[in-house]
Amino acid sequence: MSDRAGAAQNGRSRLIIGVLAASAMASSLQFTLTVPALPEFPSVLGITASDATWIIVITLLTGTIGTPVVSRMADIYGRRRMLLVSIGLLCVGSIIAAAGMTFTTVLIGRALQGFASAIVPIGISLIRSQVERKQANMGIALMSATVGLGSALGLPLSGVLLAWGGLPLIFWGSAVASALFFCAILVVVPEAPERLNRRFDVIGAILLAVWLTALLLVVSKGTEWGVRSAETILAAAVTLAVFGIWILFSLRSRHPLIDLRLATRPRMMRINLATFFAALGMFANHLLTVQEARAPISTGYGLGLPAITAGLVLLPFAITMVALSPVSGRALNQIGPRATLVGGALIMTAGFLFRVLAPHQLGTVVIGAVVIGAGTSFAFAAMPALVTEAAPLTEVASANGVNGLIRSLSGAICGAALAFLLGSFPDANVNGALSQQGLTTAFAVVAASCLLGALIAAAPIPRRYR
């Protein structure tokens, strides 16, 4: 290849990576944009505060279920095609929510927005297919970083959009951004040549949707319903029963939605287990940093910041992730993704231990968040790279979709754990705030989770089990 042709190819690869990474950031924004706006929905839509939580839960449900389903469809029907479907659903859902502004239309819109979570695993599989390996690792690192950037930016950006145009502007902004990215993908990103020559597992998808929905209802609504309530017990029973049926069906199916034999290979299982415990660190950092920033000074740890300013405290975390993405990419190429994941999880552990011991001041909160952001940059770059190495080329999208499902479950459980802590360690004087002991306990538990993720990733696998 001539120098001119090589330069043109490199430029094309960078453009593909840039468009896919920006699309990933737009998808991750959907999961945090509405969180600060949640108190506004009851008065605007005429609903109760309890009803308003469904606006968050419905997106979590469709995102968690849609990620493995749409990712598998991408391997069968075309990755670029299903990427366009995912971002198209994000655009349509945003328009429905913005134009209708009723509880029903907002729920429908938010449900469609959840399918955008499939953008990340499909985008990673497209990068792996279209870009030379070393450059692909740099692209995967950037894409992982922009996911963190989007989730962190959603909190302060939501406050700005609310101030400018109220709730509709949040959804119109998503509609415009997703429409632009749809056009960019259509023009810039080519279709991947790899296809799985098999039928789509409709029954497996239905069973997966049923048990995941029931599980997420237990996790997200169990505290509100009560552990011993009929709703929680019924949802838990459905989860266990349908999960068992799904496993038996998937093992007997010639073309299962999720290849459990691949997913349970020691190498892939190690990746997904390490992902669960390390991902808990990123989600906990978001939730606990905002809790620390918003809590009144009277709690003994709170900074007493308003909502918009509290969201900005996470901005250094996001900037650190993006700034270190080239370093993460080089680490993937030079020391390998496994060592990169171990190192990232250990840095996250150090960041949470620092927050256990450091005084509760704005400077130390930002320093702790930045250290955790550095670790997250390395860990989140390594996760999809490890999955991509371990999966057959024709199943890269679906394997990354399963890994994305693991991260979503980690985030859901993290949110439920925070609700549990709020009930177990409430501040004596401030309603809805953790006590100082509760915050310290949370940081210590998350540090242990990140350390466990590092140990799992570092554990050797005997050759006969690989």
N, C-alpha and C positions, 0 to 999 in steps of 0.2 A: 504494500500500500504506500503511495506517495505521501510526502509530507503534507501536501495540500489536502489530499483525500483524508488523511488521518486527522488533520485539524478540523475539517468539516464534520467528520464523524464524532469527534470529541465535543464539538459545539452542539451537535444534534443531541448527543447523550445528555449534556448539561441541561438543555432545554426540556427534554423529557423528564429528567429528575426534578427540575424546578417546578414544572406544571403539576406533577404528581405530589410533590411535597406540599405545595400551596393548597392543593385540593384536600390533602390529609389534614392540614391545619383548619380548613373550613369545616370539615366534618367534626373535629374534636371540639370546636367552638360550641356546637349544638348542645353539648352535655353540661356546659357551665353558664351559657348566656342567660338561661332562665332562672338559675338558682338565686341570684340577688333580687330578681324581679318577682319571686314567688309571693311575697306579702302583698303585691299589687293586684294579683289575679282575683282574689275574692271580691273586692269592691268593683272591679271593672266587669267581671263576668257574672256577678251576682251568685257566687257559690260560697261554700264554707271553706275554712282553712284546711280541713281534712280533705275535702274534694280537690283542693288545689294541688295537693301532693301527687295526685295522679298525673299531673302535667309533667312531672319529673319521672315518675314510675313507668309511664307508658313508653317513653323513649328508651328507658333502660331495658324494658321487656323486648321491644321490637329490635333494638340494637343487638342485644345478647343473642336472640334467636336468629335474627337475620344474618349475622356475620358468618356463621358456619354454612348456612343454607345458600346464601348468595355467593360465597366463596367457592363452594362446590359447583354451583351452576357456572361460575366463571371458568373453571377447569374443563367443563363439558361443552358449554355453548360459546365460549370466547371471553377472554379477560377484559379486553377493551369494551366489548359490548355490555358486559355486566357492570363495569365501572361507570359507563354512561347511564345505565339504568339506576344505579345507586345514587349518583349525583342528581339525576333527573327527579327521583322521588324526593330528595332533599329540597329541590326547587319547588316542586308541586306542593309538597307539604307546607312549606313556608308561605306560599301564596294563599293556600286554603286558610291557614291560621290567621294571616294578616288581614285578608279580605272579609272573613266571616266574623271574627272576634266574638264568638259565642263559645260556651264551654264545649259543645259538641265539635265545632269546627277546629278549635284549638287542639282538642284531643286527637282528632283525625290527623291534623297537620303534624303534631308532635310524633305520632306513631309513624308516619311516613318519614319524618326526619331521622328516626332511629336507624333506618336502613343505611344511612350514610356511614355507619361504622364499618361497613364492608369495604369502604374505599381504601383503608390502610392495607389490609392483607392483599387485596387485588393489586393495588399500586406497587407493593413490594414485589409481587410475583412478576409484574410487567417490567420493573427495573431489572430483576434478575434475568429475564428473558431477552431484553433489548440492549443491555449495557454490558460491556466487558467487566470481568469479575472484580478487579481492583476498584474500578470506578463505581461498580454496583454497590460495593461495600460502603463507599463514601456516600452514595445516594441513599442507601438504607439508613445510615446514621443520620443524615439530614432529615429524612422523612420521619424518623422516630423523634427527632428533636422538635420538629414543627408540630407534632401531636402534643407534646408537652407545652409548647408555646401557645397553641390554640386553647388548650384547657385552662392555662393560667390567664391568658388575655381576656377570656370570656367574662371573668368576674368584674374587672374595672370597666370593660367595654359596655357591659350591660347597664351600668349606672349612667354612663354618658348617653347611650341611646335612649334610656328612659327619660333623662332630663330634656333631651332634644325633641322627642316625638312620641313618648309613651310606649306602651306595649307593642302597638302595631309596627313601630319602626324596628324593633328587634327582629321581627319576622320578615319585614320587607328587606332589611339589610341582608339577611340570609338568602332570600330569594335572588337578589341582584348578584351577590357573590357567587352563588352556585350556578346561576345562568352563565356568568362569565367563564367559570372553570369548565362547565360543560362544553362551551364553544372551543376553549383552549385545548381540551383533551381531543375533541373531534378533529382539530387541525394538526396537532403536534404529535400525539401518541399513536403509534401503529398497533395493529393487532398482533398478539403473540402467536407464533406458529403452532405451539404445543396444544393439543386437545386430548381429552380423555374420551375414548370411544366406548361409551357406556350410557345406559339410561339413568335418568335422575330418579333418586329414591324418594318418591312422594310419601309413601307410608312412613318411612324413617323420619322424614322431615316433620310430618304431623305429630308423631310420637315425641320427637325431640322438642317441638314447640309446646306440647302439653306439659311435659315434666319440667322443662325450664321455666315456663310461666308459673306453675305451681310453686317451684322452688324459690323463684324471685319474689313471689307474693309473701311467702313465709319470711324471707330475709328482709324485705323492704316494709312490709305492713304488719309483721308479727308482733312487734313491740306495741304498735297502736291498737291492734286487735286484742292483745293479751296472749300469753304463751299457752294458756289452757282454754282459750276460746274455741268455739266450734269451727270458726273460719280457719284458724291456724291449724287445728288438728286435721281438718278435712284436706287443706292444701298440702300438709306434710304427708298424709296418707296417699294422696294422688301422686305426689312426687315419687315416693318409694315404689308404688305399684307400677306406674307407667315407666319409670326408669328401668326397672327390672325387665319389663316387656321389651323395651327399646334395645337393651343390651342383647337379649336373646335373639331378637329379630335381626339386629345388625350383624351378629356373629354368623347367622345362617344365610344372610343375603349375599348374593354374588356381587352386587354393586351397592354397598351401603353408603349412606350419606356421609358418615364419618367412619373411616377405616379404623376400627378399634384395634386391629392387629398391629397397624402402624403406630397408632397412638400409644399403645401399651408396650412397645419395644423399650427396653431400658434406656436407650439413648434419648428417644423422644419423650419418654415419661420424665426423665431427669430434667429436660429442658422445660417442660410445662410446669413441673412442681417448683423449680427454681423461679420461673416466671411469676407464679402465684404469690410467693412470699416476697419477692423483690418488688413486684408491682404494688403491693400493699403499701410500700414506702412512699411512692409518688402520691397515691390517693390520700394517704394519711397526712402527708406534708401539706397538701392543699387544705384539707378540712381543719387540721389543728392550727395551721398558721392563721387562717381566717378567724378561728375561734379565739386565739390568743390576741389577735389585733383588735377584734370587735369587743371583747369582754371589757367591762368597766375596770378602772384602776383599783376599785375597792376589792376586787377578787384577789389581789396580791400578785397577779401575773399579767393581767390584761393591760392593753395599751389605750383602750378607750377611743379607738379611731372610728370615724364614720365609714359607711359601707364602701364608697368609692375609694377612699384612701386605703382602707383595709385590703381591698383587691389589689391595689398597686404594690403592696408589700410583697406579693408573689412575682412581680415583674422581674426582679433580679434573678429569681429561680429560672424563669423562662428564657431570659437573655443568656444566662450561663449555659443552658442546654443547647441553644442554637450556636453560641460562640464556640462551644467545645465539639460540635458535630464533626468538623474536619479532623480534630484530634481523635475522636472516637473512630472515625473511618480508618485513619492510619493505624490505630490500635488493632482493628479487625484484620487488617492486612499483615501487620508485623508480628503480633503475638497470638492472633487467633481469637475467634469470638468467645470461646469458653473462658480463657483467661481474662478477657475484657469484661465478661459478665461477673466473674468472681471479684475482680477489682472494683467494678462499679457498685456491687452490693456491699462490699466492705467500706467503701467511701460513704455510702448512705448510712451504714451502721454508725460510723464515726460521727456523721452529722447529727443523728438523733441522740447519740450519747452526749454530744456537746450541748444539745438543747435541754437535756436532763440536768446538766451541771451548771450551765451558764445563767447569769442573772437575766431576768425578764425585762429587757430593754429593746428598743427598736433596732439598735445596731446589732445586738447579738441575735435577734430574731432573723434579721436579713442575712447575717453571716451563716447561721445554721441552715437557712433555706438555700443559700448559694452552694454550700458544701453538698447538701442533698441533691441539688440540681446537677452538680458535677457528676455525682455518682449515678444519677438517673440517666444522664446523657450516655454514659458508657454502657449501663445495664440495658437500656431500651434499644440501643443500637445493636447489641449482641443478640438479643432474643430472636428477632426475625432472621438474623444471619445464621444462627444455629439451626433454626427450623428449616431454613432453605437448604442448608447443607445436608440435613438428615432425611429430607423428603425426596421422593422421586420427582424428576423435573415436571412431569405431567400433573402432579398433585401439590405443587408449591402453594398455590392460592388457597386450597382447602386446608392444607396443614397450617398455614399462617392464620387462616380463619379460626381453627380450633385454638391456636395460641391466643388469638384475640378474644375468643370466648373465655379463656382462662383469666385474662386480664380484666374483662368485664365482671366476671364473678368475684374477682378480688376486690374491685371497686365497690360492688354491691355489698359485700360482706364488711368492707371497711366502713361504709356508711351505717350499716346496721350496728356495728361495734361501737361507733360513736354515739348512736342513740342509746345503746345499752349503758355506756359510760355516763352519759348525761343523767340517766335514771339512777345509776348506782353511786355516782360521785357528784351530786348537784352542789352548786354553791349555796351556802346557807342564806344569802341575802339577795342574790341576783337570779331571777327566773330564767331558765334556758341556758345557763352558763355552767361549765365544768368547775369543780373546785380545783384548787392548786394541786392537791394530791391526785385528783383525777387526771389532770394534764400531765403530770410527771409520770404517772402510771402508763398513760397512753404512749408517751415518747419511749419509755423503757420497753414496752411490749413490741412496738414497731421496730425498735433497734434489734430486738431478738429475732423478729421476723426476717429482717434484711440479712442478719447474720446466718440464719438458717438457710435462706436462699443461696448465700455464698457457699456454704458447706455442701449443699446438695449439688450445686454446679461443679464444685471442685472434686466431688467424690468420684473415684475411678470405677469404671465398669469392667468386670472380668471379660476377657476376650470372647469367651464362649457365649456370653449373653448379649453381645453387640448386634 
